[in-house]
C-alpha cells in the first residue's frame, strides 16, 4: 500500500460521522446494510449520508451494490485489512514488534 492511499483512507475515517458509518457497516458483516437502514442506524439526513458514503467509496473502504431498488452498502474488508496491515507493518514496526528489530 502506498502512503498516499493510506493517508486518504485515514483522512476519510478521521471524520466522526464517516467513522460512525464505517463502524456500522463493519459491524453489519458481509450482508451490509441498505442505505435506509444505515440512515436509521446513524440518524442523519439522507443527503448527509450520501455525501459521507461517497467519500468512503472513493477511498475504497466501502462498496455499494444495487439490488432492485435498494442500495446495499458494505465495508470492504480486504481494504480494511490492507490499511491495518500497513499501519502495523510500516508505522509501528519497531514499537510493536521489538523482537524483529534484532533479526
N, C-alpha and C positions, 0 to 999 in steps of 0.2 A: 504494500500500500504506500502511496506517495503521501508526503506530509501535507500537500495541498488538499487532497481528498479528505484526510483525517481532520484537518482544520475546518473544512466546510461542514462535515458531519457534526463535529463538536460544537461549532457555532450554531447549527440548527437546533441541537439539543440544549443549548445554553438559554433558550427562551423558555420560561416556566410553562407557558401554555403548550408549546410543542412537546416539552418533556412529558407533560400530563397525557397528551395524545399518544405519544410513543409508548409510554408505560402501559396505557390501557390496551394498546394493540399487542404489545409483547405478552401481557397477561392473558389476552384473549386466545393465544395459541395459534396454531396453523389455520383454524377456521376463520380467523379475523373477525371483524365487525362491519356491519352495514354502516354507512355514513350516518344514518338516522340514529342507530343505536349508539354510535360513538358520540354524536352530538348530545344525546340524552345523558350519557355517562359523564361527559366532561362539563356539560351545562353552559355551552357557548352558542352564539348565533351561527347559523349555517354559513354565512359569508366569512365569518372569522375562522371557522373550522376549515373551510375550503382554502383560505389563504395559508394556514399553518400546514395543512396536508400537502399543499403544493410544494412548500419548502422541503418537507420531509421526503417527498417523492423525488424532487430534483437531486437531492443528495444520495438517493439510493437506499435510504433507510426504511422506506415504506413502499409497498406496491398497491396498485388498485386494479380490480377486475370487475368488469360489468357482468352481472348475471341478470338477464332480462332487464328490468327497470331499476335494479338495485346495484349500487356501487359497493363492493366489498373491499375493505382496506385491511392490509396485513403487514405486520412487521416483517422486514426482510432479514431473517435470521442469519443467513450467511454474511450479509453486510455487517450485522451487529457483531458476529464472531470475529470478522476481519478487523473491525475497529478495536475491539477489546484486545485481540492478539497484538495489534500494532502498539497499543498503549503499554502492554506488558513487555513485549519484546524490545521496543525501541525507546520507551520513555523511562522505564524503571528497572532496566536490566541489572544494574549494579546494586540498587537498593533492594529489589525484590528477590534477586537470585544471587546472593553473595558467593555461594559455592561455585558458581560458574565463572566468577572473576578469576579464581585461582587456576582454572583449567587452561 
